[in-house]
Amino acid sequence: IECACSGVMACSTCHVVVDAADFDRVGEPCDAELDMLDLAFDPQPTSRLGCQLTLTRDLDGLRLAIPDDAHNLMDD
């Protein structure tokens, strides 16, 4: 997943949608992440910025989807 802002929550190129059954496993997004997700294309109730997810063994089997429209517009 591309992260155009280097993980500082200044873009939404790493927008992912966590499976509803797994959403509680990833923790709550902070206010800054929620603000950036408001700018993402078609955010869902279980949307997160991939750069803010810390993958650990506890998240083994985590299911998420990368929206078709999640990409760096600078590459277009």
PyMOL Python script that loads the backbone (N, CA, C, O; Angstrom):
from pymol import cmd

cmd.read_pdbstr("""\
ATOM      1  N   ILE A   1       0.857  -1.176   0.000  1.00  0.00           N
ATOM      2  CA  ILE A   1       0.000   0.000   0.000  1.00  0.00           C
ATOM      3  C   ILE A   1       0.897   1.230   0.000  1.00  0.00           C
ATOM      4  O   ILE A   1       1.791   1.365   0.836  1.00  0.00           O
ATOM      5  N   GLU A   2       0.649   2.105  -0.930  1.00  0.00           N
ATOM      6  CA  GLU A   2       1.432   3.338  -0.969  1.00  0.00           C
ATOM      7  C   GLU A   2       0.963   4.289   0.119  1.00  0.00           C
ATOM      8  O   GLU A   2      -0.226   4.378   0.426  1.00  0.00           O
ATOM      9  N   CYS A   3       1.907   4.983   0.681  1.00  0.00           N
ATOM     10  CA  CYS A   3       1.618   5.986   1.703  1.00  0.00           C
ATOM     11  C   CYS A   3       2.350   7.254   1.278  1.00  0.00           C
ATOM     12  O   CYS A   3       3.528   7.418   1.594  1.00  0.00           O
ATOM     13  N   ALA A   4       1.680   8.140   0.577  1.00  0.00           N
ATOM     14  CA  ALA A   4       2.317   9.313  -0.011  1.00  0.00           C
ATOM     15  C   ALA A   4       2.848  10.296   1.030  1.00  0.00           C
ATOM     16  O   ALA A   4       3.736  11.089   0.717  1.00  0.00           O
ATOM     17  N   CYS A   5       2.334  10.267   2.249  1.00  0.00           N
ATOM     18  CA  CYS A   5       2.740  11.243   3.269  1.00  0.00           C
ATOM     19  C   CYS A   5       3.737  10.673   4.273  1.00  0.00           C
ATOM     20  O   CYS A   5       4.051  11.329   5.266  1.00  0.00           O
ATOM     21  N   SER A   6       4.229   9.492   4.035  1.00  0.00           N
ATOM     22  CA  SER A   6       5.195   8.837   4.939  1.00  0.00           C
ATOM     23  C   SER A   6       4.603   8.530   6.310  1.00  0.00           C
ATOM     24  O   SER A   6       5.331   8.466   7.300  1.00  0.00           O
ATOM     25  N   GLY A   7       3.308   8.344   6.370  1.00  0.00           N
ATOM     26  CA  GLY A   7       2.671   7.900   7.606  1.00  0.00           C
ATOM     27  C   GLY A   7       2.345   8.971   8.624  1.00  0.00           C
ATOM     28  O   GLY A   7       2.169   8.662   9.803  1.00  0.00           O
ATOM     29  N   VAL A   8       2.260  10.234   8.200  1.00  0.00           N
ATOM     30  CA  VAL A   8       1.966  11.310   9.147  1.00  0.00           C
ATOM     31  C   VAL A   8       0.505  11.769   9.093  1.00  0.00           C
ATOM     32  O   VAL A   8       0.176  12.846   9.591  1.00  0.00           O
ATOM     33  N   MET A   9      -0.352  10.974   8.503  1.00  0.00           N
ATOM     34  CA  MET A   9      -1.792  11.244   8.413  1.00  0.00           C
ATOM     35  C   MET A   9      -2.103  12.545   7.687  1.00  0.00           C
ATOM     36  O   MET A   9      -2.981  13.302   8.102  1.00  0.00           O
ATOM     37  N   ALA A  10      -1.377  12.801   6.594  1.00  0.00           N
ATOM     38  CA  ALA A  10      -1.612  13.994   5.795  1.00  0.00           C
ATOM     39  C   ALA A  10      -2.226  13.662   4.435  1.00  0.00           C
ATOM     40  O   ALA A  10      -2.365  14.539   3.582  1.00  0.00           O
ATOM     41  N   CYS A  11      -2.591  12.395   4.236  1.00  0.00           N
ATOM     42  CA  CYS A  11      -3.237  11.977   2.995  1.00  0.00           C
ATOM     43  C   CYS A  11      -4.100  10.755   3.311  1.00  0.00           C
ATOM     44  O   CYS A  11      -4.176  10.323   4.461  1.00  0.00           O
ATOM     45  N   SER A  12      -4.737  10.212   2.304  1.00  0.00           N
ATOM     46  CA  SER A  12      -5.533   8.995   2.525  1.00  0.00           C
ATOM     47  C   SER A  12      -5.210   7.938   1.475  1.00  0.00           C
ATOM     48  O   SER A  12      -6.054   7.097   1.165  1.00  0.00           O
ATOM     49  N   THR A  13      -3.994   7.971   0.924  1.00  0.00           N
ATOM     50  CA  THR A  13      -3.627   6.998  -0.100  1.00  0.00           C
ATOM     51  C   THR A  13      -3.563   5.582   0.447  1.00  0.00           C
ATOM     52  O   THR A  13      -3.629   4.624  -0.324  1.00  0.00           O
ATOM     53  N   CYS A  14      -3.438   5.429   1.753  1.00  0.00           N
ATOM     54  CA  CYS A  14      -3.369   4.094   2.356  1.00  0.00           C
ATOM     55  C   CYS A  14      -4.706   3.678   2.976  1.00  0.00           C
ATOM     56  O   CYS A  14      -4.747   2.798   3.836  1.00  0.00           O
ATOM     57  N   HIS A  15      -5.785   4.305   2.543  1.00  0.00           N
ATOM     58  CA  HIS A  15      -7.130   3.996   3.043  1.00  0.00           C
ATOM     59  C   HIS A  15      -7.437   2.511   2.861  1.00  0.00           C
ATOM     60  O   HIS A  15      -7.323   1.976   1.759  1.00  0.00           O
ATOM     61  N   VAL A  16      -7.821   1.861   3.938  1.00  0.00           N
ATOM     62  CA  VAL A  16      -8.252   0.464   3.890  1.00  0.00           C
ATOM     63  C   VAL A  16      -9.578   0.346   4.624  1.00  0.00           C
ATOM     64  O   VAL A  16      -9.922   1.190   5.451  1.00  0.00           O
ATOM     65  N   VAL A  17     -10.312  -0.703   4.314  1.00  0.00           N
ATOM     66  CA  VAL A  17     -11.571  -0.987   5.004  1.00  0.00           C
ATOM     67  C   VAL A  17     -11.394  -2.316   5.720  1.00  0.00           C
ATOM     68  O   VAL A  17     -11.243  -3.365   5.094  1.00  0.00           O
ATOM     69  N   VAL A  18     -11.415  -2.249   7.036  1.00  0.00           N
ATOM     70  CA  VAL A  18     -11.247  -3.441   7.864  1.00  0.00           C
ATOM     71  C   VAL A  18     -12.569  -4.197   7.900  1.00  0.00           C
ATOM     72  O   VAL A  18     -13.633  -3.593   8.027  1.00  0.00           O
ATOM     73  N   ASP A  19     -12.499  -5.508   7.789  1.00  0.00           N
ATOM     74  CA  ASP A  19     -13.697  -6.339   7.892  1.00  0.00           C
ATOM     75  C   ASP A  19     -14.382  -6.037   9.226  1.00  0.00           C
ATOM     76  O   ASP A  19     -13.720  -5.944  10.260  1.00  0.00           O
ATOM     77  N   ALA A  20     -15.692  -5.887   9.200  1.00  0.00           N
ATOM     78  CA  ALA A  20     -16.444  -5.529  10.411  1.00  0.00           C
ATOM     79  C   ALA A  20     -16.189  -6.493  11.559  1.00  0.00           C
ATOM     80  O   ALA A  20     -16.157  -6.078  12.717  1.00  0.00           O
ATOM     81  N   ALA A  21     -16.008  -7.768  11.257  1.00  0.00           N
ATOM     82  CA  ALA A  21     -15.769  -8.761  12.307  1.00  0.00           C
ATOM     83  C   ALA A  21     -14.409  -8.570  12.972  1.00  0.00           C
ATOM     84  O   ALA A  21     -14.196  -9.046  14.087  1.00  0.00           O
ATOM     85  N   ASP A  22     -13.492  -7.882  12.304  1.00  0.00           N
ATOM     86  CA  ASP A  22     -12.144  -7.668  12.836  1.00  0.00           C
ATOM     87  C   ASP A  22     -11.909  -6.256  13.357  1.00  0.00           C
ATOM     88  O   ASP A  22     -10.860  -5.984  13.940  1.00  0.00           O
ATOM     89  N   PHE A  23     -12.859  -5.362  13.157  1.00  0.00           N
ATOM     90  CA  PHE A  23     -12.614  -3.947  13.445  1.00  0.00           C
ATOM     91  C   PHE A  23     -12.216  -3.692  14.893  1.00  0.00           C
ATOM     92  O   PHE A  23     -11.339  -2.865  15.144  1.00  0.00           O
ATOM     93  N   ASP A  24     -12.824  -4.366  15.836  1.00  0.00           N
ATOM     94  CA  ASP A  24     -12.489  -4.155  17.249  1.00  0.00           C
ATOM     95  C   ASP A  24     -11.055  -4.560  17.567  1.00  0.00           C
ATOM     96  O   ASP A  24     -10.494  -4.108  18.565  1.00  0.00           O
ATOM     97  N   ARG A  25     -10.465  -5.391  16.747  1.00  0.00           N
ATOM     98  CA  ARG A  25      -9.102  -5.872  16.990  1.00  0.00           C
ATOM     99  C   ARG A  25      -8.034  -4.819  16.702  1.00  0.00           C
ATOM    100  O   ARG A  25      -6.930  -4.910  17.239  1.00  0.00           O
ATOM    101  N   VAL A  26      -8.333  -3.827  15.873  1.00  0.00           N
ATOM    102  CA  VAL A  26      -7.310  -2.867  15.456  1.00  0.00           C
ATOM    103  C   VAL A  26      -7.240  -1.621  16.327  1.00  0.00           C
ATOM    104  O   VAL A  26      -6.339  -0.803  16.143  1.00  0.00           O
ATOM    105  N   GLY A  27      -8.147  -1.451  17.255  1.00  0.00           N
ATOM    106  CA  GLY A  27      -8.132  -0.275  18.116  1.00  0.00           C
ATOM    107  C   GLY A  27      -8.831   0.910  17.464  1.00  0.00           C
ATOM    108  O   GLY A  27      -9.134   0.900  16.271  1.00  0.00           O
ATOM    109  N   GLU A  28      -9.073   1.907  18.262  1.00  0.00           N
ATOM    110  CA  GLU A  28      -9.801   3.087  17.804  1.00  0.00           C
ATOM    111  C   GLU A  28      -8.878   4.059  17.074  1.00  0.00           C
ATOM    112  O   GLU A  28      -7.737   4.257  17.492  1.00  0.00           O
ATOM    113  N   PRO A  29      -9.353   4.664  15.995  1.00  0.00           N
ATOM    114  CA  PRO A  29      -8.558   5.702  15.329  1.00  0.00           C
ATOM    115  C   PRO A  29      -8.564   6.984  16.160  1.00  0.00           C
ATOM    116  O   PRO A  29      -9.536   7.276  16.856  1.00  0.00           O
ATOM    117  N   CYS A  30      -7.478   7.740  16.081  1.00  0.00           N
ATOM    118  CA  CYS A  30      -7.420   9.022  16.786  1.00  0.00           C
ATOM    119  C   CYS A  30      -8.204  10.069  15.982  1.00  0.00           C
ATOM    120  O   CYS A  30      -8.611   9.813  14.848  1.00  0.00           O
ATOM    121  N   ASP A  31      -8.410  11.237  16.572  1.00  0.00           N
ATOM    122  CA  ASP A  31      -9.180  12.295  15.909  1.00  0.00           C
ATOM    123  C   ASP A  31      -8.538  12.736  14.597  1.00  0.00           C
ATOM    124  O   ASP A  31      -9.246  12.995  13.623  1.00  0.00           O
ATOM    125  N   ALA A  32      -7.207  12.827  14.555  1.00  0.00           N
ATOM    126  CA  ALA A  32      -6.523  13.247  13.327  1.00  0.00           C
ATOM    127  C   ALA A  32      -6.756  12.239  12.201  1.00  0.00           C
ATOM    128  O   ALA A  32      -6.934  12.623  11.045  1.00  0.00           O
ATOM    129  N   GLU A  33      -6.753  10.951  12.544  1.00  0.00           N
ATOM    130  CA  GLU A  33      -7.023   9.927  11.532  1.00  0.00           C
ATOM    131  C   GLU A  33      -8.461  10.030  11.041  1.00  0.00           C
ATOM    132  O   GLU A  33      -8.714   9.931   9.840  1.00  0.00           O
ATOM    133  N   LEU A  34      -9.393  10.227  11.946  1.00  0.00           N
ATOM    134  CA  LEU A  34     -10.797  10.375  11.551  1.00  0.00           C
ATOM    135  C   LEU A  34     -10.987  11.585  10.641  1.00  0.00           C
ATOM    136  O   LEU A  34     -11.750  11.527   9.676  1.00  0.00           O
ATOM    137  N   ASP A  35     -10.290  12.683  10.951  1.00  0.00           N
ATOM    138  CA  ASP A  35     -10.377  13.877  10.103  1.00  0.00           C
ATOM    139  C   ASP A  35      -9.887  13.578   8.690  1.00  0.00           C
ATOM    140  O   ASP A  35     -10.497  14.020   7.716  1.00  0.00           O
ATOM    141  N   MET A  36      -8.787  12.830   8.572  1.00  0.00           N
ATOM    142  CA  MET A  36      -8.258  12.507   7.245  1.00  0.00           C
ATOM    143  C   MET A  36      -9.175  11.521   6.522  1.00  0.00           C
ATOM    144  O   MET A  36      -9.348  11.613   5.307  1.00  0.00           O
ATOM    145  N   LEU A  37      -9.760  10.585   7.258  1.00  0.00           N
ATOM    146  CA  LEU A  37     -10.682   9.634   6.632  1.00  0.00           C
ATOM    147  C   LEU A  37     -11.921  10.336   6.082  1.00  0.00           C
ATOM    148  O   LEU A  37     -12.530   9.861   5.123  1.00  0.00           O
ATOM    149  N   ASP A  38     -12.298  11.471   6.691  1.00  0.00           N
ATOM    150  CA  ASP A  38     -13.416  12.251   6.159  1.00  0.00           C
ATOM    151  C   ASP A  38     -13.132  12.729   4.737  1.00  0.00           C
ATOM    152  O   ASP A  38     -14.061  13.000   3.976  1.00  0.00           O
ATOM    153  N   LEU A  39     -11.855  12.834   4.379  1.00  0.00           N
ATOM    154  CA  LEU A  39     -11.464  13.300   3.050  1.00  0.00           C
ATOM    155  C   LEU A  39     -11.229  12.155   2.070  1.00  0.00           C
ATOM    156  O   LEU A  39     -11.032  12.389   0.878  1.00  0.00           O
ATOM    157  N   ALA A  40     -11.249  10.930   2.562  1.00  0.00           N
ATOM    158  CA  ALA A  40     -11.028   9.760   1.702  1.00  0.00           C
ATOM    159  C   ALA A  40     -12.248   9.541   0.810  1.00  0.00           C
ATOM    160  O   ALA A  40     -13.363   9.936   1.152  1.00  0.00           O
ATOM    161  N   PHE A  41     -12.018   8.907  -0.335  1.00  0.00           N
ATOM    162  CA  PHE A  41     -13.119   8.585  -1.231  1.00  0.00           C
ATOM    163  C   PHE A  41     -13.958   7.467  -0.629  1.00  0.00           C
ATOM    164  O   PHE A  41     -13.439   6.390  -0.334  1.00  0.00           O
ATOM    165  N   ASP A  42     -15.238   7.711  -0.448  1.00  0.00           N
ATOM    166  CA  ASP A  42     -16.200   6.715   0.026  1.00  0.00           C
ATOM    167  C   ASP A  42     -15.778   6.006   1.317  1.00  0.00           C
ATOM    168  O   ASP A  42     -15.685   4.778   1.340  1.00  0.00           O
ATOM    169  N   PRO A  43     -15.520   6.766   2.395  1.00  0.00           N
ATOM    170  CA  PRO A  43     -15.147   6.110   3.652  1.00  0.00           C
ATOM    171  C   PRO A  43     -16.291   5.262   4.198  1.00  0.00           C
ATOM    172  O   PRO A  43     -17.464   5.591   4.024  1.00  0.00           O
ATOM    173  N   GLN A  44     -15.936   4.193   4.847  1.00  0.00           N
ATOM    174  CA  GLN A  44     -16.895   3.262   5.435  1.00  0.00           C
ATOM    175  C   GLN A  44     -16.784   3.335   6.960  1.00  0.00           C
ATOM    176  O   GLN A  44     -15.797   3.866   7.470  1.00  0.00           O
ATOM    177  N   PRO A  45     -17.756   2.821   7.691  1.00  0.00           N
ATOM    178  CA  PRO A  45     -17.672   2.838   9.158  1.00  0.00           C
ATOM    179  C   PRO A  45     -16.433   2.125   9.705  1.00  0.00           C
ATOM    180  O   PRO A  45     -15.987   2.420  10.814  1.00  0.00           O
ATOM    181  N   THR A  46     -15.882   1.196   8.938  1.00  0.00           N
ATOM    182  CA  THR A  46     -14.698   0.469   9.405  1.00  0.00           C
ATOM    183  C   THR A  46     -13.436   0.873   8.639  1.00  0.00           C
ATOM    184  O   THR A  46     -12.468   0.115   8.594  1.00  0.00           O
ATOM    185  N   SER A  47     -13.446   2.063   8.041  1.00  0.00           N
ATOM    186  CA  SER A  47     -12.263   2.558   7.340  1.00  0.00           C
ATOM    187  C   SER A  47     -11.170   2.927   8.334  1.00  0.00           C
ATOM    188  O   SER A  47     -11.437   3.394   9.441  1.00  0.00           O
ATOM    189  N   ARG A  48      -9.941   2.704   7.909  1.00  0.00           N
ATOM    190  CA  ARG A  48      -8.756   3.115   8.672  1.00  0.00           C
ATOM    191  C   ARG A  48      -7.687   3.537   7.678  1.00  0.00           C
ATOM    192  O   ARG A  48      -7.750   3.194   6.497  1.00  0.00           O
ATOM    193  N   LEU A  49      -6.715   4.277   8.163  1.00  0.00           N
ATOM    194  CA  LEU A  49      -5.518   4.551   7.382  1.00  0.00           C
ATOM    195  C   LEU A  49      -4.552   3.415   7.660  1.00  0.00           C
ATOM    196  O   LEU A  49      -4.184   3.167   8.808  1.00  0.00           O
ATOM    197  N   GLY A  50      -4.148   2.732   6.610  1.00  0.00           N
ATOM    198  CA  GLY A  50      -3.268   1.584   6.782  1.00  0.00           C
ATOM    199  C   GLY A  50      -1.983   1.933   7.508  1.00  0.00           C
ATOM    200  O   GLY A  50      -1.442   1.104   8.240  1.00  0.00           O
ATOM    201  N   CYS A  51      -1.482   3.157   7.316  1.00  0.00           N
ATOM    202  CA  CYS A  51      -0.232   3.562   7.959  1.00  0.00           C
ATOM    203  C   CYS A  51      -0.363   3.665   9.469  1.00  0.00           C
ATOM    204  O   CYS A  51       0.644   3.730  10.174  1.00  0.00           O
ATOM    205  N   GLN A  52      -1.580   3.679   9.970  1.00  0.00           N
ATOM    206  CA  GLN A  52      -1.785   3.799  11.411  1.00  0.00           C
ATOM    207  C   GLN A  52      -2.070   2.458  12.082  1.00  0.00           C
ATOM    208  O   GLN A  52      -2.275   2.401  13.295  1.00  0.00           O
ATOM    209  N   LEU A  53      -2.085   1.394  11.308  1.00  0.00           N
ATOM    210  CA  LEU A  53      -2.290   0.057  11.864  1.00  0.00           C
ATOM    211  C   LEU A  53      -0.936  -0.573  12.157  1.00  0.00           C
ATOM    212  O   LEU A  53      -0.089  -0.682  11.270  1.00  0.00           O
ATOM    213  N   THR A  54      -0.737  -0.980  13.388  1.00  0.00           N
ATOM    214  CA  THR A  54       0.487  -1.672  13.767  1.00  0.00           C
ATOM    215  C   THR A  54       0.202  -3.159  13.722  1.00  0.00           C
ATOM    216  O   THR A  54      -0.566  -3.683  14.529  1.00  0.00           O
ATOM    217  N   LEU A  55       0.826  -3.831  12.773  1.00  0.00           N
ATOM    218  CA  LEU A  55       0.576  -5.262  12.605  1.00  0.00           C
ATOM    219  C   LEU A  55       1.395  -6.057  13.609  1.00  0.00           C
ATOM    220  O   LEU A  55       2.620  -5.949  13.665  1.00  0.00           O
ATOM    221  N   THR A  56       0.700  -6.849  14.393  1.00  0.00           N
ATOM    222  CA  THR A  56       1.319  -7.704  15.399  1.00  0.00           C
ATOM    223  C   THR A  56       0.768  -9.115  15.225  1.00  0.00           C
ATOM    224  O   THR A  56      -0.157  -9.339  14.444  1.00  0.00           O
ATOM    225  N   ARG A  57       1.337 -10.045  15.949  1.00  0.00           N
ATOM    226  CA  ARG A  57       0.833 -11.424  15.895  1.00  0.00           C
ATOM    227  C   ARG A  57      -0.633 -11.492  16.324  1.00  0.00           C
ATOM    228  O   ARG A  57      -1.378 -12.355  15.861  1.00  0.00           O
ATOM    229  N   ASP A  58      -1.042 -10.591  17.200  1.00  0.00           N
ATOM    230  CA  ASP A  58      -2.440 -10.571  17.646  1.00  0.00           C
ATOM    231  C   ASP A  58      -3.406 -10.289  16.493  1.00  0.00           C
ATOM    232  O   ASP A  58      -4.588 -10.624  16.571  1.00  0.00           O
ATOM    233  N   LEU A  59      -2.900  -9.674  15.428  1.00  0.00           N
ATOM    234  CA  LEU A  59      -3.750  -9.354  14.280  1.00  0.00           C
ATOM    235  C   LEU A  59      -3.634 -10.384  13.165  1.00  0.00           C
ATOM    236  O   LEU A  59      -4.121 -10.157  12.058  1.00  0.00           O
ATOM    237  N   ASP A  60      -2.996 -11.512  13.447  1.00  0.00           N
ATOM    238  CA  ASP A  60      -2.885 -12.572  12.446  1.00  0.00           C
ATOM    239  C   ASP A  60      -4.279 -12.943  11.944  1.00  0.00           C
ATOM    240  O   ASP A  60      -5.186 -13.181  12.742  1.00  0.00           O
ATOM    241  N   GLY A  61      -4.445 -12.991  10.649  1.00  0.00           N
ATOM    242  CA  GLY A  61      -5.742 -13.317  10.058  1.00  0.00           C
ATOM    243  C   GLY A  61      -6.638 -12.114   9.836  1.00  0.00           C
ATOM    244  O   GLY A  61      -7.767 -12.266   9.371  1.00  0.00           O
ATOM    245  N   LEU A  62      -6.153 -10.912  10.161  1.00  0.00           N
ATOM    246  CA  LEU A  62      -6.935  -9.696   9.956  1.00  0.00           C
ATOM    247  C   LEU A  62      -7.370  -9.603   8.498  1.00  0.00           C
ATOM    248  O   LEU A  62      -6.570  -9.793   7.582  1.00  0.00           O
ATOM    249  N   ARG A  63      -8.635  -9.310   8.305  1.00  0.00           N
ATOM    250  CA  ARG A  63      -9.179  -9.174   6.956  1.00  0.00           C
ATOM    251  C   ARG A  63      -9.480  -7.707   6.681  1.00  0.00           C
ATOM    252  O   ARG A  63     -10.141  -7.027   7.466  1.00  0.00           O
ATOM    253  N   LEU A  64      -8.980  -7.243   5.548  1.00  0.00           N
ATOM    254  CA  LEU A  64      -9.264  -5.872   5.134  1.00  0.00           C
ATOM    255  C   LEU A  64      -9.276  -5.802   3.620  1.00  0.00           C
ATOM    256  O   LEU A  64      -8.785  -6.697   2.932  1.00  0.00           O
ATOM    257  N   ALA A  65      -9.842  -4.732   3.124  1.00  0.00           N
ATOM    258  CA  ALA A  65      -9.913  -4.516   1.677  1.00  0.00           C
ATOM    259  C   ALA A  65      -9.282  -3.172   1.350  1.00  0.00           C
ATOM    260  O   ALA A  65      -9.381  -2.218   2.121  1.00  0.00           O
ATOM    261  N   ILE A  66      -8.637  -3.116   0.203  1.00  0.00           N
ATOM    262  CA  ILE A  66      -8.092  -1.863  -0.302  1.00  0.00           C
ATOM    263  C   ILE A  66      -9.075  -1.346  -1.351  1.00  0.00           C
ATOM    264  O   ILE A  66      -9.260  -1.987  -2.385  1.00  0.00           O
ATOM    265  N   PRO A  67      -9.706  -0.200  -1.101  1.00  0.00           N
ATOM    266  CA  PRO A  67     -10.670   0.321  -2.072  1.00  0.00           C
ATOM    267  C   PRO A  67     -10.010   0.577  -3.432  1.00  0.00           C
ATOM    268  O   PRO A  67      -8.850   0.982  -3.498  1.00  0.00           O
ATOM    269  N   ASP A  68     -10.746   0.341  -4.495  1.00  0.00           N
ATOM    270  CA  ASP A  68     -10.223   0.563  -5.846  1.00  0.00           C
ATOM    271  C   ASP A  68      -9.745   1.995  -6.050  1.00  0.00           C
ATOM    272  O   ASP A  68      -8.815   2.234  -6.819  1.00  0.00           O
ATOM    273  N   ASP A  69     -10.368   2.941  -5.372  1.00  0.00           N
ATOM    274  CA  ASP A  69     -10.032   4.352  -5.559  1.00  0.00           C
ATOM    275  C   ASP A  69      -8.967   4.858  -4.598  1.00  0.00           C
ATOM    276  O   ASP A  69      -8.677   6.055  -4.587  1.00  0.00           O
ATOM    277  N   ALA A  70      -8.383   3.991  -3.801  1.00  0.00           N
ATOM    278  CA  ALA A  70      -7.313   4.399  -2.888  1.00  0.00           C
ATOM    279  C   ALA A  70      -5.994   4.347  -3.642  1.00  0.00           C
ATOM    280  O   ALA A  70      -5.395   3.283  -3.799  1.00  0.00           O
ATOM    281  N   HIS A  71      -5.551   5.506  -4.105  1.00  0.00           N
ATOM    282  CA  HIS A  71      -4.276   5.587  -4.811  1.00  0.00           C
ATOM    283  C   HIS A  71      -3.755   7.018  -4.743  1.00  0.00           C
ATOM    284  O   HIS A  71      -4.485   7.950  -4.405  1.00  0.00           O
ATOM    285  N   ASN A  72      -2.504   7.164  -5.065  1.00  0.00           N
ATOM    286  CA  ASN A  72      -1.853   8.461  -5.051  1.00  0.00           C
ATOM    287  C   ASN A  72      -2.227   9.222  -6.319  1.00  0.00           C
ATOM    288  O   ASN A  72      -1.830   8.827  -7.416  1.00  0.00           O
ATOM    289  N   LEU A  73      -2.975  10.292  -6.184  1.00  0.00           N
ATOM    290  CA  LEU A  73      -3.408  11.072  -7.343  1.00  0.00           C
ATOM    291  C   LEU A  73      -2.235  11.719  -8.071  1.00  0.00           C
ATOM    292  O   LEU A  73      -2.358  12.075  -9.243  1.00  0.00           O
ATOM    293  N   MET A  74      -1.100  11.877  -7.393  1.00  0.00           N
ATOM    294  CA  MET A  74       0.087  12.446  -8.035  1.00  0.00           C
ATOM    295  C   MET A  74       0.642  11.506  -9.101  1.00  0.00           C
ATOM    296  O   MET A  74       1.379  11.941  -9.985  1.00  0.00           O
ATOM    297  N   ASP A  75       0.291  10.210  -9.024  1.00  0.00           N
ATOM    298  CA  ASP A  75       0.760   9.235 -10.007  1.00  0.00           C
ATOM    299  C   ASP A  75      -0.090   9.217 -11.273  1.00  0.00           C
ATOM    300  O   ASP A  75       0.295   8.600 -12.266  1.00  0.00           O
ATOM    301  N   ASP A  76      -1.242   9.888 -11.250  1.00  0.00           N
ATOM    302  CA  ASP A  76      -2.150   9.881 -12.412  1.00  0.00           C
ATOM    303  C   ASP A  76      -1.639  10.766 -13.530  1.00  0.00           C
ATOM    304  O   ASP A  76      -2.280  10.873 -14.576  1.00  0.00           O
TER     305      ASP A  76
END
""", "prot")
cmd.dss("prot")
cmd.show_as("cartoon", "prot")
cmd.util.cbc("prot")
cmd.orient("prot")
